[in-house]
Amino acid sequence: MPPYDKPFKSYPDLIQILIDKHGLIISDRSFAEHALKTFSYYDLINGYKDSMMDQNDIFKPGISIEYLYTFYLFDKKFQSVLFSRIMFIENFFKTTLAYCIARDFGVHQDDYLDKKNYNFASGNVNFNSLQFMLKRILKNPHPFQPTAYYLENHNHVPPWILFKNIKFSHAINLFRVLKSPQKNFVANELLPNRTIPQKEKIEFLISGLNLIRQCRNYIAHNLKFVTYQATKKDALKERAVLSLLPPTLISLSDTRKKTGTNDIYAVILFIYSILNSRYLKNEFFKDLKNAISLPDGEVPLFPAYATITKLPINLEQRIEDTLKTM
């Protein structure tokens, strides 16, 4: 058997490789070992190599282990602001979906999962397959989930309970196969704006929900967030973005450069569009500003972060201008 191409390396070995092979500035080996133990070699080094290394895998001049450590913390702080809002929107969406389905189809699982209530398919989503997965959750719920409690203690499992235990993707797909009256109701609850055609609003909602779902998975599973980009089919349409978002946040020139359609900035825009009160929007932007700004005297990291993530370099100014109009 040939030798493994990724053999075990001790922390001192890894540090020496970073110095000799990759040109990383390490003046304090004790701190470097702490950094690798805390964040892992892969997350700290491989996570940023695309943007901080040259093509020959040598770190760009001036990059130190301390800089990577601080940048990683900055990245995680920014991610946490998005993650908390994505979780809020997932719950908001599931709650609205459950309300509509219970109101129109009933509260017993046999009633609201009856295929007569839904379209057979929408794109690559087939209701029969979706129904099978949801019924499997009902048959084998996790013992600590509310669905299991309801099966043991009540004579039905209403949708607002079942939806607590289904994947975000299942909820999105269930929305996709709803018939027009129910689909329109959910879309209008989440996006009350009446200036955009209903079909475009629903497309925007489906794309945006999938966009933030994928982004949430990147954050939750500690994947390479800074280069996150959604698939082309989940990109937000230019016309809908310009209709639903204020010009202080997005412009025609932005969308023509593909900014704000399927990237991290698109996640921010979609979150803003769904947050359903001035207070929630304001708190979101306050937390974003806090995440990208640093106290006086510290080296600002956002310009480098914006370059890597393709966020607008003037994001803080856009936030301030939008807050003034709210």
N, C-alpha and C positions, 0 to 999 in steps of 0.2 A: 504493500500500500504506500503510495507517495505521501510525503509529509503534508500535514494540513497547511493550507495557505493562510489561515488565521489562527495560529497557535496561541496558547495562553501567554500573556505577558504580565509581569508584576508592575506595580505602579512606578517604581524606579526605572524599569525597562521602558515603559510607555513615555515617561518624561524625557528620557534620553533620545528616543525616536523622534519626539516632537522637536527637540533641539537640533539633532543632527540631520534628520531627513526632511523635516518640514519647516525649519527655520523659525519656530515660534520662540518669542522672547520669554525666557523663564529665568528670573533672577532669584526667586525664592522657591526652592524645590518643595519645602514643607507646604506652602500655600498651594502649589500645583497639585500635590498629592491630595490635599483637602478638596480641591475643585473636582478632580477626577473621581474621587470617592463619592462626592455629593451628587454630581450631575451625570456621571458616566462619560467615558471617552467618546462614544458614538454621538451622544447628544451635544456635547460641547464642541467637538472637533468636526465630525462629519456633518453635523447639523448646519454649520455655517461655511463649509469648505467652498461651496459654489460661489459665494460672494466675497470671501476673505482670503482665498488662495489663488495663486496664479495657475495657469494650465499645467505647470510641472509640479503641482501639489506643494508649493512653497508659499508660506503665509506672506501676505503683502507687507512691505516695510512698516515697522512700528506696531504691528499686532503682537500683543503680549497675552499671557495667560490671565492676567488681571482684567484686561480689556474684554476677553471672551467671557469671563465670569460675570462681569458687570452687564455686558450685552445680553447674556442669557437671562439674567434676572429682569432686565428691562423688557425683553421679549415675553417672559412669563406674566409680568404685570399687565402688559397690553392684552395678552390672550385672555386673562381672567376677566377683564371688563367685557369682552365679547361673549365669553362662555356663559357668564351669569345671565346675560340678556337672551342668549339663544335658548337657555333652559326655560326662562320666563315665557318666551314666545312659543316654545313647544307645548307648554302647559296651557297657555292661552288658546292656542289652536285646537288642542285636543278637547278642551272644555267646551269651546264653541261648537265643534263637530259633534260632541256627545249630546249637547243640548238640542241641536237641530234634529239629530237622529232619534232621540228619545221622544221629542215632541211629535215628530211626523210618523215614526214607525213603531213606537212602543218601547217599553222598558225591559221586556224579556228577550234574552239572547236569540231565541228561535224566531222572534218577530223581527227584530231590527237587523238580523243577519240573513233574512229571507231574500233570495236572489231577485224576487219581483221588485224590490225597492231600488235596484241598481241597474246601471247599464252593464251589458255583458263584458265589455272591455273598453279601455281607453289607452291608445298607444300600445305599449308593451305590457300593460297591466290587465290581467285577466281576473274577473271577479271570482270565478270558481276556485282558482288557486289561492286567492286572498282569503276567501271564506274558509278554505281548508286550514290555512295557517292560524286564523283567529279561533276556529273551533278546537284546534289542537292546544292552544293556550288555555282554553276553557276546560279541556279534559285533563291537562297536566300543568296546573299553575304551580309556581314556586310556593312552598308552604308559608313563606312570610309575606306574600303579596296579598293585597286586599281581595283579589279575585278568589283566592282559596278560602278566605274567611267567609265571603258571601255564599260560596257553594256549600259550605258547611252549616251556615247559620241563617240563610235566607232562601226563599223559593225562586229566586232569579238573580241574574247578574246584570244590572243596568249598564248602559254604555259608558257612563262616567266612571264606573269602577273598572270595567274591562280595559278601557283606554289607558288607565294608569300602568297597565302591564304589557302593552303592545309597543313595538318599536315605533320610533318616529316615522320611519319609512312606510310602515303598515298604515299609519294614520293618514299620511300623505296620499298613498295609493287608494285608500278608501274614499277620500275626498275626490280623487280623480274619477272614480266610477259612479259617483253620485249623479242623479238625474238633475236636470237644470234648476228646478225650484230650490232644492236643497243646496246645490252648489252655489247658486247665486246668493242665498241667504248667508252662508258661511263667508263667502268672499266679501260681501258688503259689511258684515260685522267686523272683519279684520281690516278692511280697507273701505271706509265710508265714503271716500272721495268719489264724486259722481261725474267728474269731468272726463273720465277715461271710459271708453267702451267696455262693456261687461266682459266680452271675450278676452280683451287685452288684460283686463284686471285679473281674471282667473289664470291666464298664462303667466303673468307676473308673479302671482301668489305661488303657483306650483313651482316655478323656477326658483323663486326666492327661498321657499321652504326647503327645497333640495339643496340649494346653495349653503344655507346655514347648517343643515343637517350634516353635510360633508365636512364643513368647517369645524363643527362640534366634535366630530370623530377624530379629526386631525389633532385637536387640542386634547381631548380626553385620552387618546392613545399615544400622546407624546411624539407625534410624527413631525416631519419637517414643515413647520407652519409658515415660515417666512416666504417660502416659494409656493404657497397654496394657490391653486387655480382650479376652479370648477370645470367640469366637462362643458363642451360647447353647447350641448342641448339644455344645460341648466343656466346658461348665461341670461342675464336680464336684458330684455329688449330695450333698445335705445329710446323708442318713443314713449314707452311706459315709464322708464326712469325719469325722463324729462318732464312728463306730465305729473308724476306723483311726488317728486322731490323739489324742494325750493332751489332757485338758481344760485343761492349762496353756497350750496353744497355740490352741485353738479351742473356742468354746462355742455353744450353741444360739442365743443372742442374736446372735452374730456371723453365723451362717449365715442367720438370719432377715433380717438387714440386708444379705445378699448378700456379706458379707465372707468371703473365703477360698473362693469357689466358682469364679469365672472371672477373677480379677484377679491382680495381682502377688503378693499374699499367698497366693493359691491355688497359685502356682508354688512358693513357699517350702514350703508344706505338703506338696505332692506330692513335692518333692525329699527332704524329711525322711522321708517314708513309704517311699521306695524305697532310700535309703542303707542298706546291709545290715549295718552293724556299729555298735556304740556309738562306736568311734573315729571313723568317718567322720561320724556325726551330730555328734559333739562338735566336730570340726574345722570342719564347716560352720557351726555356731553361733558358734564363736570368730571365724571370719572375718567373719560377719555383724555381730557386735558390734563388731569392729574397724572395719568399714566405716561404721557409723552413729554411732560415738562420736568425739569430737574431744578433743585434749589440753586441759588446763585453760587457761582464759584466752581460748580461741578461741570465736567465735560458733557455737553449736550450729545445725546446718542440718537435722537430722532432723525436728524438729517441722514445719517448712515442707514438707519432702520427704514426710512422712507424710500431710499434708493433701492434697497434689497427687496422690500415688499411691494414696491411700486405704488405706495400711498402718496397722495399729494403732499409735496414738501411744505405747502402752506395750510396743512390740515387744521392747525390750531386757529389760524385766522378765519378759515371757513366756519369753524365751530362758533367762534365769537360773533361773526356776522350773522349766522343763523339764529343764535340766541337773542340777538337784538331784535329780530323780526317776530319772535314768538309771543 
